[in-house]
Amino acid sequence: MSLNRRQVLAGGLGLGAAVGLGACSGLTSKAGSTAPSSGASGGSGPVELTFVNWSGDAEKAAFDAVIAKFQQANPGITIKTDTVPYASVQTNLDTRFQAGNPPDLFRVSYIDMGQYTSQDVLLDLSDSLDANAFEPGLFQAVVANGKPYGAPHQIDTTAILYRKDAFEAAGITDVPTTLEEAWTWEQFSEAADKLAKVTKKGQSAFIYDWQSAGAYRWLSWLFEAGGALLTPDLKSAAIDSDAGRKALDFTKGFFDKGWVAKNTSVKSTTYPDSAFISGTVAMAFAGSFLVPAVDVGVKKKFEYGAMPQPRDVAASTDLGGNAVVAPKDGKNTEAAAKFLQFLVSEESMRTYCQATNELPTLKSLTSAQLDFDIRPDLMAPFVLQAKTLTPEQVSQVTVPQFADLNLALQNELEKAFLGGRSSADTATALAAAVQKALQ
């Protein structure tokens, strides 16, 4: 019998050295202050922390810069990074947990947090993090049972990249730049109609970023319509509702009206960055982390800008990004907590986000003008969009069963978008699939 990841983590829970949570109690300042804390580890002698993560070149350089500053401020602690490919990071961590030797620190996607918090394997950081320093929705990504179990390091989220020449050809001149100015669904529909009329054969008005594992990004439309995937207690499906059917009707219309290509549906392998770079779409709903690659790919082929996603009864977006966490049974929990506190201080977060074009989670930085290394002129809509996520919405995509919920969305949405199934039938089928995933 094969084990799922929650079973693997549960099996590894009793294998580690029982250090306990008391090691955090000596910390006297909380992350979110403008100056990182310093001081050596509370243990005797030097401490080496192992930090497992995945990272691109810019991320690795940014991590290295922050780590160097931390080590300078804390001469008794060194950090050894172990960078592994993203595709194998979960296998790497599972193996370490099963062997009773988890790393002192590791990176974890927010949407995977529930798999760890549900098995009680992470260090409680209540004494290290000031919840009020962070955007409420973004802090919720690391919270379980009212306690934070990770440092909410950065976020990736979706906004719209658009071709200026396509907008000019379609006669679109009113381009929103703030959340207050964001197009309504009706205004977005009018723009999509205009763009569809001026696109050439093989082109389309836009592409949405719900492909493959990104199927959950469809939930942005559900949240904008005032709906929810789960009930407030996160134990039952809530998708079969007026708001759910409204969101399904609207997004099915993307395909029915020819605004998007059929090969960009949820089970497609055509992604927004490649479609936008190739010039086959006028707009791309794309993650902030794609801006550097898009800018290199576009070069000087056309000018483009960025704007917020449209809104209905509310504005919303998707939860992307990662936390950095520590196992509660690690050998160096006090030093690990000290680093996590440092990592999400204002200075460290500013350094990291500016170098990587990733988005901050601290209130002080989401309201500030950051000097992003690549196309800082495009980044404001992404930063603003991230602020629209509410704790209630975030809690729905950080449950332990998220992977199964995401698969249910992928399967059922595909039947609606390309299979011709009605919104009412899709909402009913989704509710049943979600309920099964929760059991």
N, C-alpha and C positions, 0 to 999 in steps of 0.2 A: 504494500500500500504506500503510495507517495504521500509525502507530507506537504501541506501548504506552509506559507511563510510564518503564519501565526503559530502553527504547531512547532515549527523549528525554533522560533524564539522562545516559546514556552518551555520547550525541552532544554534549551540552553540556559534558562534563567537560574536554575539551581546549581550550575557548574562553576560560576565565577566566585572570586573571593568576596566575602560579604563585608564590604567596607562600610556600607550604610550611608544615610543622608546627613548624618551629623557633621560630616566634614565641611559642609557648606556654612555652618553657623558662624564661623569666624569672619565672614565677609561683612564689612561695615558700610560699603557704598554700593549703589546699584547702577547697572548699566543704563545708559540714556543721558548721563551727564556729559558735559562738553569735554571733560578731561578724563582719559582712561586712568584707572587705578593702577598702582604699582606695588611692588613688594614681593619678596620671595615666597615660595611655597611654605605652607604651614608645617610640612613634614621636615624631618631631619635629613640634611644632605641634599645634593642636587637631584632634580626630578626630570625625567625625559618623558614627554607625552607623545604618543603615536596618533597621528591625525590621518584617517582614511578619507579620501575625497576623490571626486572626478573633477576635472577642470580643463578648459581650453587654455591657450597660451596666455591670454590677457588675464584670465582668472588666476592662473598659477602665479603669474608675476605679482598680482594684487595680493594674493594670500601671502606670498613670500615677504612683501613689503610690510604688511601688518604684523606678521610673525616676527620679523626682525625688530620692529619697534617694541613689541611685547617682550621679547627676550632682553632687549636693552633695559627696559624698565623693571624686569624681573630676572636678575642674573642667576637665580637659583633654578630656573626652569628653562628647558630647551624643548623645542617641538620638532619632531621628525615627521615629515609629510610622506604619505604613501598614496601616490596618485594612481588610480586604477581606471580603466575604461568604464564609461557609464553603463554599458551593456552588462558588465560583469560585477558591478559594485554590490548588488544585493547578494549574489552568490558568495562573494568575498566575505561580506559581513555575516551571513548565515553560518558559514564555515567557522568563523572566529567565535561566534556565540556558542555554537554546538561544542566547540573545543574548550569552552570556558575561558577564553582569552580574547574578549572583545577589545577593540582599540580604545584608547582613552578618549578620543574624540572622533566623530564621523559626521559626514554630511548626509542629509536625508531630505528628499523631496517632501514638501508639505503634504501632498496627497498620499504619501506613504506613512505619515506620522502615526496614524491610527493603528497601524500594524504593530508598532512598538509600544505606544502608550497602553494599548489594550492588554499587553502582556506584562506591564509593570517592570520594564527593563531599563528605563531611562531615569536619569538623575533629576530630581525635583530642583528647579532653579528659582524657587520663590524668594529665597534670600539674596539672589544675585541680580534679578531683573525688576525694573520698575515698570509695571504694566502701563501706567499713565504716560510714559514717555513714547509709547508706540501708537500707531494708528490702530484703533480698536479691532477692526476686522482682520488686520494683518497679525496682530498679537494672538488672536484666537486660533490661528493656524498651529500654534505650538501648545495650546491649552487642552488639558483633559481633566475632568472632574474639578475644574476651577483652579488648577495649578499649571504653571508653565514647565514643560519638559524639554525645551530646546531654546536656542537663541534664534529669533526670527531675523536672519541675516540679510536677506534681500528678497525681492519679488520680481517676477517677470509677469507682464500682463499684456493684454491686447488693446491696440488702438488701430486706426485706419491710416494706411499709407495710400496716397493718391497721386496720379499723374496729372501735372498741371496742364499739359497740352490736351489731354482727354477732357478735362473739365472745361477748358476754353472752347473746344470743339462742340461740346454739349450745351454751352451757354450757362454753365454753372459758375456763378460768381460769389455766392454767399456761402463761404466756407467757415464753419465754426472753429474756434480756437479754445474755447473754455467749455466746461461742463454745462454752464448755464445756457450757452449758445448751441449746444449739441442738437443735431437734427432730431425731430420726432420720427417715429416709424413712417408716418405719412410723408414727411419731407424726404426721408431716405428713399422711399419708394419712388417718389417723383424723380429724384436724381438718378436712381438705377434705371428707370425707364428712359430717361434722356441719354444716358451713357450707352444703353443697349442699342439705341437707334443709330448711334454714330460709330459703333465698333465694326471692325471688318470681319470677314469670315475667319473662324478659328479663334476669335477674341470674344470676351464677355465683359460684363460690367464690373464684376468683382469676384473674389474668392474668399471664403470664410475658413478659419483655421481649426476645423473640427475633425481633421483626418486622423484615422487610426486611434492611438491612445489619447488624442485630443478631443474625442467625442464629447467629453464632459463640458467642453467650451460652449456647446449648445445651451447649457444652463443659463448663460448670460441672457439669452432671449427670454427664457422662462422667468428669471428674476426681474427683468425689465418689465414684464407683463404683470408683475405682482404675485407670481406663483412660487411654488416651492417643490423640490423633489421629495423631501421627507417631512413628516410631521415634526413639531417642535421638540418632541422627546427623541427624535431620530430613530424611532422604532417601527414606523409604518410609512408606506408610500403616500405621497400627497399630490402626485403628478396628474391624476385623473380629476381635473378641475377646469373651471371656465378659463383660468389663466393658462393652464397647460394646453388646452385645445387652441387657445388664441395664439400661443407661441408656435405650436405645430402648424397651424394654418398659415401663419406669416412666413415661416421658414420653408414650408413645402412650396410656397409661392415663388421662392427664389428659382426653383427648378422649373415649375410650371410656366412661369413667365419668361424663361430664358435669360434671367439675369446672371446665373452662374452655369458653368459647364457641368454636364453630368459626371464627368470624370474627376470632379472635385468633391464628391460626396464623402461621407464619413469613412467609407471603406476604401477610399482612393489613396493612391500614393503620389498624387500631385499636390505639392505643398505651396503655401502662399509666397514664400521667398522666391522659389524658382519661377513661379507663374508671373510674379511682378517683374523680376529681372528680365525675363524673356519678352516682356511687353504684351503678353496675352490677356492681361486684365487691366482695367483702369483704376481699380481700387483693390487693396489687399488688407484684410483683417489679419494683422501680424503681430507677433510678440515683440516686445521691446528688445529682447536679446538678439533679434534678427537684424536690427538696424546696421550694425557694422558690416555684416556679410552682404546685405542688400546694397549698401553704399558702394562697396567694392565691385559688386556685380553690375550695377547700373552704370557706374563710371560717369560718362557724360552723354549717355544715350538719350536721356530726357531728365527734366527737372521734376522733383516730386516733393510733396509736403506730408504733414501728418495732422490728423484731427481726431477728436473723441469719437467713440462709438455712438450710434443713435440711442435714443431713450424712449420709453413708453411711459408708464405710470412712474417709473423710476429709472435711474441710470445704474448700470452694473458692468461687470467684466468677469474675467476668469482668474482663478488663483493658480499662478505658476510661481516657481522659485523654490528656495531651499532654506532649511534650518541647519544649524550645526548643533549636535547633541553630544551627551556623554552617558555612558552606561552607569547605572546606579551602583553596580558592583565592581566598578573599575578600581584599579590599584591606586589611582592618583586623583580622586574626585575633587579635592580642594583646589589643586592646581588647574584641573580641567575647568572647574567653575570660574576660576579667576580669568582664564583665557576667554571663555565664552562671554564674560562680562566685558572684557576689553574689546572683543571682536565687534560687539554691537554698540560700542560707545560712539558718540557723534563723529569724532575725529577718524576713527577706524572705518566706520561705515561710509563716510564721505570719500575717504581715500579709495576704498574698494569699489564703490559704485561709479565714481567718476572714471576710473581706469577700465571698467568692464562694460559700461553702458547698461548696467543693471540698476534696479530701482530700490530706493531706501524704504525702510519700514518705520523709522523714527519720525515723529511729528515735526520735529525741528528741521528735518531735511526734506520732508514732503512739501513743506511750505517755503523752502529756500530755493534759490537758483543755483543748481549744481553745474559745475564746469565739466560736463561729460567730454571724454576724449574724442568721440566721433559724433558728428552732427548734433551738437547740443541744441541747435535750433529746432530739432524735431522732437525732443524728448519731453517737453512740457505736457503734451496730451497724455502720454503714457503715465507720467507721475500723477497727474490729476485723476486719471482713470482708476488707478490702484486705490485711491481713497474712497471709491464708491462701494467697495466690498464691505458688507456688514458681518458682524460676528455670526449671525444666524445663517447667512449664506455660506460662510467659510466652514462652519461646523458640518454642513451637509456633504462636503467633499473631503473631509479629513476623518471620516468614520473608518473603522477597521475593514469594512466590507467594500471600500471604495473601488478596488479593482473589478469586483464583480458588478458593481453598479455601472461602472464605465463600459464594461462589455455589454451590459443590457442596453445602454443607450446606443452603442454602436450598432447592435443588431436590429433594434426596433426602429431607430431613425432611418436606417438604410431602406427598410421596407416601406416607410412613408415617403421618403424622398424619391426613390427610384422604382419602388414596387407598386405605387399607386394606391396604397392603403390609406383610408381616410384618417383624419386627425382624431376623430372620436375613437375609432378602433385602435389607433396607435396609442392613445392615452391609456386606454384600458389594458392593452398588452404591456405597456411600460409599467403600469402600476403592478401588474402581476409579476413581471420579471424583477422589479425592484423589491417587492415583498419577499420573493423567493431568495434573493441575494442577501436580505437582511436576516434570514432565519439561520 
